[in-house]
C-alpha cells in the first residue's frame, strides 16, 4: 500500500437485506438480483476496492414462518465468488467457508482452484461460525464451545496452509524424455494427526501465483486474536470505539511477532453503514429498515446472550427494563462485551436498547458521503485501523454502489485511497509482499 493509504473490502451476502424487500424500489425478481450481483463487482472494481467479501450465515433454520417473511435468495458464496472472478479482472474475491462445519482438504482445494482461475485474486474468510441453529443443517447435536471452535480452527488453517504448499513454486521439471513433470524433492506431503483432524494428503495443484491465497479472519476475542495473529493476512475487527479497535490491532501485532511472522495481519474495522445524500435521508432510511425488521428478529440479535435463568423478554412490553447480561458466552464474546458496556451506561428499556445498539456491536455510521470519508480518515489516522470492511445495513447493491461512486472519489482526492491498482493479485492490493 502507498504510504498513508488504507484498504477497503466490501462485504455482501445474498440475503443481508432479508427484511427490506418491502422498501419502495426493492429489486425482487430473481434474475434482477443475479444481474445486480454481477454489476456490483464491476462497480467495486471500477472504484478500485481491494476485494469483495461474500459472507455466509448458514442458519440451518427449519422455521417456515421466518422463511415466509424473506425472499429465498440465499446463494452459495463459492458460486458468487466464481461469478465475480469471471466478471472482473482485478478485484480481489473472498468467499467464506467455515472451520467448524467444513473439512480442510475440500476448502484447500476449492479456494486454490478459484485462486488459479482468477489469476491470484482470491482469499479465504475462515470463520468459526456462531449460529446456534446451524448444527441442525449439518447433523450435529449443537454448537461446539467457543474454545473448541477456535482449537479446531487452529488445526484446520494449519492443514490448509500446508496443502497449499504441496508443490513448491519451482517444482516443475517437464522432462518429457524421462517422463518427469515435477521434482519429487520439491513435493511436500501433509501429515497431521491432531485432536480434530488426521490427514495424509498431497493437494494436486501448483502453488498460487500470489504465493498462497490470502487468509482473512474475524474475531476480537482472546482466542480470535491468537488465531488471527498466528495465521491471518487480514483480520476484521468488530469494535465500535477507536481505542478498543487499536488495542485489538496491537494484540494482533504482538501475536504475529510471538510466532515469528514477517508481518502482522492488516486490521480492517467493520464499518456498518447507511449513507444518504443528506443526514435526514440517511436517518430516515435507517429508521425504515428498523421498522421493517420484525421485532422478534431485532430482539433476537442480543437476547441470545442472556443466561437461561434470565427473564424472558416480552415482545408486547418493550418498555420493560433490559435484563442483566451474563459475564460469559459460548456464542460471540466481542458482541457480549459491547452489549454489557452499553447496558452499563444507564438503565435501558428494551425499546431504548434497540434504538441505542441498532442491532450491531461494531463501528456504525449513518450520514452523508462527506461525513463517511471524514470518519474513515479519522479512524485510520488515529491508528485504530489499517482499513475497513464495508458492511451495509441493507440493500448491498445500492449502498455499496453509493459508497463506491460517492465516498471513494473523496478518499482518492484526500490521498488516502488508490486511484488505480498497482498489482494484479489480492496480496498486491493489500500490500502484503512477503509470505510466512
KOLDREN-610868 format. One record per residue (C-alpha): y, z, x. Coordinates in pm, whole numbers, padded with zeros to 5 digits, always signed. Example, Ala and Ser with C-alpha at 12.3 -4.5 7.8 and 13.67 -1.06 7.14 Angstrom:
2
-00450+00780+01230-00106+00714+01367
This chain:
436
+00000+00000+00000+00352-00070+00116+00547+00239+00219+00676+00429-00084+00477+00227-00338+00214+00357-00574-00098+00235-00752-00126+00166-01124-00458+00138-01309-00463+00059-01682-00721+00242-01891-00860+00099-02210-01162+00143-02430-01270-00076-02717-01223+00200-02973-00932+00400-02830-00722+00314-03135-01001+00410-03374-00775+00558-03641-00466+00340-03604-00609+00031-03766-00405+00138-04069-00076+00077-03886+00118-00231-04003+00023-00533-03796-00301-00383-03664-00542-00656-03546-00871-00607-03729-01056-00937-03700-01345-00919-03453-01263-01250-03288-00897-01150-03263-00996-00827-03088-01214-01022-02845-00924-01258-02780-00694-00961-02719-00939-00820-02464-00922-01147-02272-00544-01177-02298-00486-00816-02193-00643-00860-01849-00434-01173-01795-00120-00976-01886-00212-00696-01646-00284-00939-01364+00049-01113-01421+00214-00770-01379+00017-00718-01051-00152-00396-01159-00424-00264-00929-00701-00264-01187-00816-00222-01542-01048+00070-01614-01293+00039-01903-01352+00392-02025-01666+00478-02218-01708+00758-02468-02068+00747-02586-02079+00997-02869-02430+00942-02999-02296+01047-03337-02505+00950-03637-02225+01072-03864-02189+00784-04110-01884+00949-04267-01697+00919-03935-01801+00558-03883-01688+00483-04238-01330+00551-04121-01316+00348-03799-01375-00018-03703-01712-00079-03529-01565-00245-03219-01746-00032-02960-01817-00281-02679-02011-00204-02363-01781-00154-02059-02001-00364-01831-01970-00661-02067-01594-00615-02087-01582-00596-01707-01780-00918-01671-01540-01097-01908-01243-00962-01709-01396-01096-01387-01405-01444-01540-01057-01424-01693-00879-01309-01375-00880-01388-01003-00703-01086-00852-00705-00789-01092-00939-00503-01000-01207-00414-01256-01358-00068-01306-01632-00011-01566-01756+00339-01650-02118+00442-01601-02246+00797-01642-02417+01000-01372-02561+01219-01648-02727+00950-01861-02778+00653-01627-03005+00601-01324-02884+00538-00965-03075+00217-00892-02962+00050-01214-02598+00148-01159-02603+00036-00794-02750-00300-00889-02516-00368-01182-02195-00268-01004-02271-00455-00681-02376-00766-00878-02046-00764-01064-01860-00699-00741-02011-01010-00578-01934-01231-00878-01572-01109-00882-01515-01160-00510-01497-00790-00427-01273-00665-00708-01499-00404-00869-01509-00027-00876-01733+00225-01049-01592+00505-01262-01857+00773-01206-01836+01020-01495-02045+01328-01564-01999+01291-01943-01880+01571-02170-01975+01462-02521-02190+01723-02692-02330+01459-02930-02422+01204-02660-02760+01369-02580-02895+01260-02917-02842+00896-02816-03049+00941-02500-03333+01152-02636-03207+01468-02465-03204+01816-02616-02847+01896-02520-02564+01851-02273-02661+01993-01931-02441+02277-01800-02122+02183-01615-02256+02281-01272-02581+02092-01329-02393+01775-01426-02195+01782-01103-02502+01870-00897-02673+01564-01041-02358+01354-00983-02359+01450-00614-02717+01326-00569-02653+01021-00786-02346+00894-00596-02510+00958-00258-02805+00739-00361-02584+00462-00497-02379+00451-00176-02699+00430+00027-02837+00147-00188-02512-00046-00147-02572-00027+00230-02924-00174+00216-02809-00477+00413-02557-00448+00695-02272-00696+00693-02422-00869+01000-02788-00856+00891-02813-01227+00806-03001-01438+01064-03102-01751+00869-03359-01863+01125-03533-02146+00940-03776-02220+01224-03918-01867+01227-03869-01804+00854-03645-01501+00918-03348-01461+00689-03245-01102+00774-03274-00892+01087-03523-00622+00985-03346-00379+01213-03031-00416+01003-03202-00335+00671-03168+00024+00552-03424+00181+00320-03307+00452+00083-03536+00755+00077-03428+01053-00128-03621+01346-00271-03386+01591-00438-03368+01820-00735-03277+01540-00975-03396+01216-00815-03678+01089-00599-03632+00731-00485-03765+00491-00221-03594+00156-00252-03401-00132-00099-03136-00298-00314-03180-00671-00271-02813-00763-00237-02588-00825+00061-02306-00583+00135-01988-00625-00065-01708-00839+00074-01492-00525+00042-01746-00316+00237-01869-00145-00076-01743-00123-00434-01468+00132-00492-01578+00467-00636-01345+00646-00875-01398+00978-01045-01218+01203-01290-01224+01580-01270-00983+01853-01168-01220+02149-01185-01351+02301-00862-01674+02102-00896-01482+01785-00977-01255+01824-00673-01558+01882-00449-01742+01569-00567-01425+01360-00577-01311+01468-00232-01657+01403-00090-01722+01057-00235-01437+00901-00433-01182+00644-00322-00955+00743-00612-00958+01039-00850-00796+01054-01192-00607+01382-01219-00561+01530-01565-00272+01772-01526+00047+01793-01729+00259+01965-01463+00365+01827-01126+00283+02150-00940-00074+02157-01072-00128+01786-01002+00000+01838-00646-00249+02125-00600-00538+01901-00707-00416+01629-00471-00403+01878-00183-00750+02007-00277-00894+01655-00265-00741+01601+00077-00887+01928+00207-01236+01847+00079-01220+01497+00228-01126+01646+00567-01407+01902+00547-01659+01619+00508-01512+01424+00798-01391+01135+00587-01137+00898+00747-00918+00910+00437-00863+01116+00124-00905+00970-00225-00590+00848-00391-00482+01094-00660-00394+00900-00974-00238+01108-01252-00337+01025-01609-00024+00904-01790-00080+00943-02166+00199+00747-02327+00373+00597-02625+00653+00352-02538+00913+00220-02780+01230+00017-02743+01420+00337-02832+01333+00707-02823+01341+00713-03201+01094+00425-03227+00855+00590-02981+00874+00925-03162+00815+00756-03496+00510+00570-03365+00360+00886-03219+00413+01070-03547+00248+00783-03736-00053+00792-03504-00096+01166-03555-00061+01136-03931-00324+00860-03949-00578+01053-03741-00793+01270-03973-00704+01637-03936-01065+01731-03861-01063+01488-03567-00735+01628-03432-00859+01985-03457-01197+01895-03306-01025+01792-02981-00959+02156-02892-01177+02359-03131-01493+02270-02937-01373+02506-02664-01385+02815-02885-01675+03050-02841-01947+03076-03104-01803+03408-03222-01450+03274-03276-01320+03246-03634-01375+02904-03785-01055+02701-03820-00977+02650-04186-00857+02291-04225-00693+02389-04553-00484+02660-04386-00317+02506-04082-00056+02783-04078-00319+03038-03974-00292+03160-03613-00482+02973-03344-00790+03173-03237-00822+03303-02881-00970+03053-02637-01264+03168-02422-01230+03204-02045-01504+02954-01957-01663+02640-02098-01950+02404-02026-01753+02111-02168-01429+02030-01980-01279+02305-01768-00948+02128-01696-00880+02086-02067-00966+02450-02142-00727+02572-01871-00448+02367-02033-00517+02496-02383-00531+02856-02261-00198+02816-02083-00029+02663-02388-00175+02927-02622-00031+03199-02396+00326+03065-02435+00370+03231-02774+00175+03288-03097+00097+02944-03240-00033+02843-03578-00294+02567-03581-00029+02324-03709+00215+02420-03433-00057+02397-03168-00144+02046-03281+00220+01946-03252+00259+02110-02910-00052+01961-02749-00057+01624-02928-00433+01609-02873-00433+01568-02493-00421+01803-02197-00272+01573-01933+00065+01422-01839+00212+01296-02168+00513+01074-02225+00698+00941-02531+01008+00730-02478+01161+00405-02356+01061+00178-02064+01353+00303-01854+01257+00666-01917+00895+00588-01833+00997+00437-01500+01217+00739-01422+00931+00977-01499+00672+00794-01290+00904+00765-00991+00986+01136-01012+00618+01237-01019+00536+01009-00727+00826+01120-00509+00752+01487-00577+00412+01447-00411+00222+01503-00737+00054+01160-00743-00036+00858-00532-00030+00652-00850-00113+00657-01218-00377+00578-01477-00208+00434-01785-00368+00587-02093-00206+00450-02411-00225+00686-02707-00307+00396-02935-00303+00017-02958-00414-00050-02598-00330-00420-02620+00023-00365-02748+00113-00058-02544-00036-00176-02212+00126-00517-02258+00458-00347-02330+00421-00141-02012+00331-00450-01808+00621-00654-01940+00895-00389-01965+00819-00098-01729+00668-00282-01433+00979-00500-01372+01188-00181-01349+00945-00029-01099+00949-00352-00895+01328-00355-00892+01325+00001-00759+01084-00094-00482+00802+00140-00583+00557-00122-00708+00438-00455-00567+00578-00791-00672+00260-00969-00565-00088-00892-00441-00121-00870-00062-00501-00888-00057-00795-01017-00258-01008-00706-00317-00967-00386-00515-00984-00194-00189-00690-00405-00068-00491-00324-00381-00547+00049-00339-00460+00035+00030-00797+00167+00148-00885-00031+00458-01145+00199+00609-01494+00283+00488-01657+00623+00510
